[in-house]
Amino acid sequence: MKVEYIICENKAERDAVLRKLEKNGYIWANGESLTEWNMEDVWGDKSISLSLDKEQMVRWIFTRTEQREHPHAVSAQHYLRNNRPILITRKGRVVTAENKNTGEKAIATCSPTDTFDFGTGAMIAVARLIAQSDKGITKDAETVLRQLLGDDVSSDYPAEEEPTTKFKVGDLVTLKNDLEPGKTYGDMTLYHGDMFDSLNGKSKKVIKVWERSKNSPTYQTESEWYYSEEMLELWDENKIREGDIVRVINTGLNYSTYPQWVGEHISDPDMAARYCFGSPSTDGNYKVIKIAEHESNGRTLAYVEQCDGFVFNKCYLVEVKGLEKVTEE
């Protein structure tokens, strides 16, 4: 993947990335060394984005939404992880060392009675990875570690947590019911058109998990669009969604006197005018037009339209629990 921005959330990440970039031949756009010239008094512990160009020049900017949503932006953790011969991750009191070329792994576990130290755990894990043995570990392990990772092993180097995301590659996902095109969810905007339509009431597989930053994973689906974690939920075949065909199984959950909900959620005046104050039939089928919560009690309501084929079919407001999805024969 082509990298144009590296997003550094704090000083530790920034220092590690600048060291790595300098080793790869990059310099500041003003010609200064990446590690000898800085603006710590300006940066503080704020998030900055490092911009890379094809001339191996580096520029910086305070991170904004446009950098986080840029298709060629990566987190500092992502950049560092994918440029190391050995990947070291931490989960709780366990440090894992993985050979990126062979896939071999070794772990070091800190005793509950000891004080956790990431550097010590990393050296033990790497020594075990190399020797595939927990015997004969000496201070020479630190020398081996420095030869493999260079200056990246230091007290200020950020301990990298093992990545955890809500969804994984292969999961069937869909948009949550209450999303509105044009609004922002997480740190991404849900755009009108293909981005919304391709996943609204439909399921697609996750084909890529992109960790732009530690707390902001993004998911690419088969539709080729990227979505924030706040936009998605796992696909449930039995869950009632907008556009589904349903039948009423409990008329007692009908809301016949709630025009405020209709006025707020149904934008089409013709569709809103069909709101019926009677009770729906349990015999026919209905199409789900809109799903949203009750303003005061939080219950999920569905605005449904009769499927009789008439020009002006009646519409009803029914709690979702009073509906049942009609499956295709």
N, C-alpha and C positions, 0 to 999 in steps of 0.2 A: 504494500500500500504506500502511495506517495504521501509523505508527511510535510505539511506546510506550517502547522502550528503545534507546539508542544505546550500544554497547559500545566503550569506549576502552581500548586495550591499553597505552598508555604516555602520558607527559606531552605529547609532540608532538601525538598524535592528540587528546588531551583539549583542549589549548589551541586547536587549529584548530576543533574542534566547538563549543566555548563561544563563540568569536568569531562563528561562523556563526549559532548560535542567538540570540545577542544582537542581531545585525543583523535577525533575523526577529521581534524583539519579545519574546523569552523573558527571564525573570528567575528568580533562585533563589526557592524557596518562602518564604524569610524576607524577601523584598522587595529583597535586595541585587543589585547588578549581577553578571552572570556572569563578567565579566573583572576586576572590581575586588575581589571577595571569593572566596577559595578556601581550601582546606585542604591545601596542598602538603606541610606537615609530616606530615600523616596519610596522604595519598595516595601520596607518594613516586613510584615508577614502577610502581605496581600497577595492575591492570586494574580500572576502575570502570565501572558502568553508569549512564547518565543517564536518569532516568525523566521522561517528558513527560506533561503532562495538558492537557485541553481549555482550561484557563484560562491556558495558556502559562506555567505554572510548572514549574520543573525541580528534581528531587531526585536524590540520588546514593546508590549502594550499591556495596560491593565486589562484583565480578562473581562469581556462582555459576552452577552448572549450570542452575538454573531460569531465569536470565536468558538464557543461551546457547540454551536450547531453547524460549524463548518465541516463539510464532508471529509476533509483531509486534516482534521485536528485529532490529536491523541493526548491522553493523559501522560503525565510524567512517569507514572508507574508503568503504563503500557510501553512507553519508549524504552525505559530502562530494562524492563523484563525481556523485551524482544531484541535486546542488543547485548545480552550476556551469554557466555558459553555455559554458565551454570545459573539456574534460577533458584533463589532462596526465598521461601515463603514462610509466614508464621500464622498459625491458628491456635490461639490460646497460649498454652505453654509448650507447644510442639513446633519445632523448626524443621522444615523439610528442604533438602538440597536435591535438585533434579538436573541431570545431564541433559541439556537441550538437544544434543545430537543423538544420544542413544536411548533416552527415555528412562534410564536407570534412576532410582531414587534412594535416599537414605534419610533417616530422621534422627533428631536429638530431642529428648523429652526432659523438661526440667522437673525435678522433684517438687511436690507441694510444699516441702519444708525449706526449700532454697529460694533465694531471690532470683527472679528471672532476669537473664541478661542475653539480649539478642545476639550480640557479637560472639559470646562464648558458644551459644547454641549453634550459630552458623558455622563456626570453625569445627565443632565436633561433627556436625552433619556432613560437611564437605570431606573431612578426614575419613568418615565412614563410607562416604560415596566412593572415594578413591580406593580405599583399602578393602571395602566391603567387609569390614571387621571392626568390632568395638574394642580390640586389644591394641596395646602399644601406641595409644594416642598421646602425643607429646606436643610441646610448643612448636615443633616443626610444622604442624598443621596450619599455623598462622602464616608461615612462609608460603606454603602451597596455596593457601587461600588468596594471598596478595598477588601471587604470580598469575592466578587465574582471573581475578577480578580487578587487579590494579588498585588504584586508590579508592575505589568505591567502598571498600570495607573500612569504615570509620565510625566513630561514636555518633556523628550527626547524620549518618545515613538513615533514611526512613525505613523502619521495619515494615515490610510489605505484607499486609494481611492477605490470606488466601482469598481469591475473588469469590464472592457469593452473589448470585443474581436470582431474581424471582423466577425467571424463565430460562430455559436452556434450548440449545439447537435441537430441532425436531418437535418441540411442543406446538400444539395447535392453539392459536390465540385468536382473540377477536377484540374489537373495541368495547369498552364499557358502555352500558346503556345510556347513561346520562351525559355523554360528551356532546359538545356543540362545536361545529367547525368555526374556525377563526379565533378560538380561545387557546390560551397557553396552559399546558399540563406538564408539571415538572419544569423543565427548562426548554420545552419545545412547543411550537405552535402546531395545532392540528388544522391543516389547510383544507379549504373547500375543494371539491372535485375529486380526483382519483385517490388522493391520500385518505380521505374520509370514506368515499364510496366503496373502495376495494376491500375494506375490512368492517364496514358497518353491517352488523347482522350476518356476517360471513366469517368463515374460519380460514386461516392461512398458517402454514408452518413457519417457525422461526428458522432462518437459514444462517444467521450470524448474530453474535452478541458482541457489541462494540462498547468497551468500557472507556468512555471518554474521560471520566473522572471516577474516583472511588465511589461516590454516592449517586452517580448519574449514568447508569447503564442505558444503552440504546439498543433496540432490537430491529434487525432487518428481516422482513418477511418475504414470502414468495412473490408478493406484489412489487418488490424492489424498494418500497418505501421504508423509511426508518421511523420508529415510534419510541416515545419515552415509556418508562415502566408504569407511570401514572395513567397512561392511556389504555393499557391492555389488561385482559384477564384471560384465564384459561378457558378454552371452548368447552361448554357443557351442552351436549346434544339435547338434553331435556329442558334446558333453560329457555323460557319464553323471551323472545326478542322482537324488536320492531320489525314489521314485515311478515311475521309468522302468521299462519292460519291457526285459529284456536276455536274451542267451543266453551261455553259457559257451563260449569259444573256446580256452581253455588250462587244462586241469584241473591242470596242474603248479603253478599259482598259487593253489591251494586251501589254506586254513589249517584243517586238521582238528583241531588240538590247541591251540587258543588260547581257552579258555573265559574267561580274564581279560578279554579285549577284549569278549566278549559280555556279561559281567556288568557291565562299566563303561558300555557304550553302549546296551544294549537294556533298557529299563525295564519292558516288558511281560513278566511272568514266563512267560506261555503261549508268547509268541513266542521267548523265550530258551530255553525247554525243548525247542524243536524243532531246536536246533543239532545238526547231524549230523556224526559223526566220519568218515563215508565220503567218497567223491568225487562231485561233481555230474555229471550227464549233460550231454553236449554237444547232445543232441537237443531237449530241451524249453526252454520260456521261464521266466524268473524275474522277480520284482518286487523292485526295490531298496528295502529297508526303511531302512537306515542306512548312511551313509558317514562314515568317520573314519580318522585316521592310525594306523598301527602305533605302539605305545608306544616301541619302541626304534629301529627302522630308518627311521621316518618315511614308509614306503610307505602309499599310500592303499588302504584295504580297504573292501569293501562286503558288508553282510549281506543276502543275497538269499533270497527265498521262492519255492518252486516254484509254478507257475501251473497245476497239474493239476486244480484244482477240488475237491480233497478237503478235508475239514474240518481235518485236521492235516497240512498240507503241510510237507515237510522244508525246513530252512533251512541255508545254507552260508555260509562266510566266504571270500571270494575277492578277490584283488587286482584293483583296477579295470582294470588292463592286461589281465587275462584275460577281460574281458567285452566284449560288443559290443551297442550299442543296437539294439533291434528297431524298425524304422520302420513306421509304419502304412501299409497298402496303400491 
